[in-house]
């Protein structure tokens, strides 16, 4: 085993989403209070061109409203309850809350938001404290051309789940994803924890890439992954990760 002694990054998946509604200012505030290193969140565009923070393109799971984020204006989106009375935050809302307190890990789910994203983060002097991640390699490259000083993370996909899509369990495919990220000067691989083994971790490190795993909330899995040498844990349960880290490092 390659037991990790260096600092493990704790990346709060959609904020402290185990104890607060996901991707809300409350969830991000709780992540700051729990001293996570980064908050991870997703960005879409509203009908009137505002960058808003939510994971789903369709709104019903979180709000009960049947419709799409990109079909409503910001004013209309702000009328919806995203849980416990929380409203959808804009990217600027998140920046105002978190600047100087926690790093940002922005997952790109919507196309053609790169220029505005770079503008807002750049104007707030947050480039060095931001990880940009995506399953879409082309979108990462677009943003990298505009602002190469972000840290970039290539997400290894597992559509349909690992069991139903064994493609992403094969070493050849995982190695290719790492090679592409290394060739393009990315900083991280973000991989689903069920496809992560010591070979993947070691090869990522050989290519000067750090490996963060998602989305891990179960203590035995957290412990195994840290002992095997991952660099960061993307989690809904910050407290569980901190408990494991305190016991084994």
N, C-alpha and C positions, 0 to 999 in steps of 0.2 A: 504493500500500500504506500501511496505517496501522500503522507499526512501533511495537511496544509497548516503551516505555522504563521503565515502572513495574514494581514487583515482581510477578512471576508467582507465583501460588499453586501449590504442588505438593501435590496431594491424593492420598494413597496408597490406591489402590483395593483394598479388603479388606486393607489393610496393605501391606507390601512383598512382594506376592504373587508376584513373579517369583522371589524367592529364599527364600521360606518358605511353608508351607501357609496358604492364604487364611483370613482372619478368625480367626486364632489369636493368642494372646499373643506368640508368637515373631514373627509377621509384624508386629505392632504395635511390638514392641521394636525390630525392624530398621528400621522407618520412622522411629522416634525417632532412632536412631543415624545414619541418613542425612539427618536434618534436614529431613524433609518438614514442611509447614505444618499439614496435617490428615491424619488417617486417615479413610477412608470405610469404613463397615461397615453391616451389615443386622441387624435385630432381629426375633426371633420370640418367642413365648411357649411355654414348656414346659407339659406337662399340669398341673403343680402351680402354674402362674402365675408362674414366674420368667422374667424377660427374658433371653434368651440371644442370642448373636451368631453368626449363620450366614446364608448367602444362600439356600440351597435349602430349601423346605418339606419336600422328600423327601430322605432321608439317604444314599441309595445311592452317589451320585457321589463323595461325600467320604469315606464310611466303609465302604462295602460292605454296610451294613445296610439291608435293605428295610423302610422304615417312615417315619413322618412325625415331624418335630420336635415338633409339638404333641400327639402321642399318647404321648410318653414324659415321665416325670418328669425333673427335673434330675439326680437320682442315676443314673437309667438312662442318660441322655445322656452323663454323665461316664464311663461305662464304654467308650464308643466312641473309636476312634482317628481323629482328623481329619487325620492326616498327621504323620509323623516323631514319633509318640508324643504329639502335642499333643491336649489335650482341649478340648471346646467351652467358651468363656469365657462367663460371665454379663456383663451390662452393668456390674455392680458391679466385676467383675474388671478390665474394661477401664478403668473410671474410676480404680481404685486404681493401675493401671500407668501411666496417661497423664497424670493431673492435673498441670497446671503445666508439662508437657513438650511438648504438641502439641494442636492443636485437634481437635474431633470433628465428623465429618460423618455423620449418622445417616440411613440410608435406611429409610423406613417401607414394609415389604412386607406386614405383618400388620395387620389392622384392630383397632380398639378397644384399642390399647396406649398411647394418648396420655396418659391420666392418670398411669399408673405411670411412664412415661418422663419426663414433666415432673417428677414427684415426685423421682425418683432424681437427675436432672440438677440440679434446683433445690437439693436438700439438699446436693449436692456443690459448689454455687456455680459451675456450669459453663454457665449459660444464655448468657452473653455470648460464650463460646468454642465455641458449638455451632451448626452448620448442620443444619437438619432438611429432608430432601429426600424427594420422593415423586412417582410418576406419578399418584397419586390426590389430586386437588385437594381433595376433601372431607375427607380425613384431615388434610391440612395445615391446613385452616381450623379443624377441631376443636381441633387442638393450639394454633393461634394464638389461639383464644378463651380457652384456659386460661392460656397464657403468651405474650403478644405480643412479648416481648423476645428470643426466639430469632431467628436469621437463617433465613429460609425460602428454599428453592430448588425451583422447579418443573421437573421432569424432562420434556423433550420426548421422547415415545415413538417407537419405530421398530419396533414389533412385526412380526415376519416378515422384518426386514431392509429396508433402504432400497429395494433393487431390487424386492422383492416387495410393497412397500407405498409406492408413490410419493406417497400422500397427504401424508406429512410432509416431502416435498421442495418442496411448493408454498408460495409466499410467503404467500398468504392465510391458510393454516392456521398457519404459524409466527408470523405477525404476531398472530393472535388469541391464541396461547398467551402471547406476551410482554405483550400488552395486559391479559390477565387477571391475570398475575403483578404487573404494575405497579399495577393498580387495587387489589389487595389488599395492597400494601405489602410484597411479598416483596423479598428482596435479590439473588437470583441466578436466572438461567436455567442449567440444566444440560442441554446438548444433545449428541447423538451427533455426533462430529466429522465424519462423512460428510455431514451435512446443514448444516454450518456454512459460511457464506460471509461476505464483508464486509458485505453488506446486513443480515444477521442480527445481526452483531456491532455495527454502527453503530446499528441501531434499538434494540437492547437498551440501549446506552449512552444514547441519547436519552431512554429511559424510566427512566433512573437505575437500571438493573439491570446487574449484572456478569454476564459470561458465562464459565462454566467448561465445558470440553468433555470428554467421556468416549468410550471408554476408549482412550487414545492411547499407544502404545509405540514407534512407528516414527519415527526421527529426522527424515526429510524432512517428515512430516506435522506433527510437533511444531514444527519450524522455521517452516513455512508459517502455522500457526495463531497462533503468537506474533507473527510479523511482521504478520499481519492484525489483531491487536489483542485477542485473547482475554485474559481476566483470570486464568484458572487452567487447569491441565491435571490431569485425573483419570487416573491411570496405574498400571499394574502395575510399571513400570520406572522407579523414581525416579532411578537413576543416568543413564539416557538423557536424561531431561528436564533434569537438572542440567547435563549435558554441553552440550546445545543452548543453554540459557540462558547459560552461561558464554562461549559463542562468539559470540553475537549481541547480547547486551545489555551 
